[in-house]
């Protein structure tokens, strides 16, 4: 079993961190390896939503679709996929800390099979390293945007 847990404290209110991190359109801005996101079901995010991702990981191009299996806005988001080298579950959890900070946990769990079982320890190490970079980038974006008078921006565009 692959189980990688990383976390970070972000000096922003929990609703702001959760809203930004849970928006799939923002993923390419803070996930180093995610190149593209495409909604397979209409927004907004909710139970059963499906979102396709294209990423680069360990020198390979990966395309997979996550299905939202649990969503408590501002508290927890669970996404699962059966595609790729092994089925994967990604969990985001947000917890208020200190005066106005947020602890964000990012957990990836999966059950490798076949050849993937042999390289699972290296995959876990690589995933932990990438997740630490991703959370540091998220922290940088949200704390920088908090210092400016505007709200964190989504990478998506909307027409009015």
N, C-alpha and C positions, 0 to 999 in steps of 0.2 A: 504494500500500500504506500502510495506517495502522499505525503501530508506536509505541506509547507505553510507555515504561519509567519507573517511579518506584521509589524505594527509601527505606528508613528504618532506623535503628538503634533497636532496642527493648531496653531494659535488663531482659531476662527471658531465661531459658534457652530455647534453640531448641525443645525438645519442647513447652514450654508455649505458645509463640507459634504454632507450627505446628498444634497440637491445636485451639486456639481459632479461628485464622483459617480452617482447613480445614473447620470445622463449619458447614455451610450455615445451620443454625438461628441462628447468631450474626451472620450477614451484616447483618440490619437494625440491629443495635446499633452497627456500625462503618462501614457503607457509608451515606453521607448520602442517596443516591438510591434505595436499595432499600427498598421498603415491605413486601414480603411474600415469603416463601419457602415452597414446598410440595414435599415429596418426591414424585416420580413413581414411584420404585422404593423398596423398603424400605431403611431405614438398616441398618447404618452405611455410610459413604462407601467406595466401592471402584470399581475399573475398571467402566465401563458404567453406573454410577449415573446417574439422570436427576433433575434438580432444576429446578423451575419458579420463575422470579423475576418479580416485578412491580416496576417501577422508574419513576422520573420522571427524564428527562434532556433538557436543553435545551427544557424546557417541554412535552415530550411524554410520554405514558404508554407504557411499553414492557412487553410481556409476552413472555418468551422462556424456552426450556428449554435448560439446559446438560447435556451428556453428559460424564462423566469419561472422558478418553482416556488419561491417565497419572496414576499416583498412587504415590509413594514416601513413605510417612508420615514426617513430620519433615524431608523434603528438598524435594519438588517435587509440585505438583498442576497438572494441565492440564485445562481445561474448554473445550469447543467448542460453538457453536451455529450453526445455519444460518438462524435466524430473525432478524427485524428488518431494518433498512435495509441491512445487509450481514453476511455471515458473520463471526463473531468467535471468537477464541481468547483465553482468559485464563489466564495462568500465574502461579502463586505459587512462589517459591523461598525457602528459608530457609537461612542460613549462620551458624554460630556465630562470634562475634567477641568480642574482649577476654575478660575473665574469665567473664562470665555473660550476655553480650549476644547479640542476634540481628540480623543484617541480613535484612530481608524485602524481596524484589523483587516488584513487581506489574507485569506486562506485559500489554498488550492489543494484539492484532494482528488486522487484518481487511482484506479487499479490497472497498472500496466499488465500487458499480456504478451506472450511470444518474445520476440527479440527485445522489446521495450523493458522487460523485467531485468535484463542484463545491464542496461544503462540507466535504470531508475535512480541510483544514487547520484550519478552525474547530472541527470535531469533535475533532481531535487535541488542540488547545489546551484545549478544555473538558474533555476526558477527563483530560488531565494534571493540570489544576487540581483536578478532583474526586478523582482518585486520591491526590493529595498530602493533601487534606483527610481522605480515608478512612484513609490510613495514619497520619496524626497522631491521629485519633480512636482507632484501634486501639492505638497507643502509649500514649495517655492511659489507656485502659481497662486494659490489661495492667500498666502500671507502677503505676497506682493500686491495682489489685487485689493486686499483689505486695507493696505496702507494708502491706496489711491481712493478718490472719492466715488469711483464707480463700482458696480457690483461685478463679481467674477463673470466673465463672458463665456458663453457657449460657443463652440466652434461651428455650430450650425447657423444657417441663415434662415430667417423667416420673412415672409412677405406679408405686408399688412394691407 
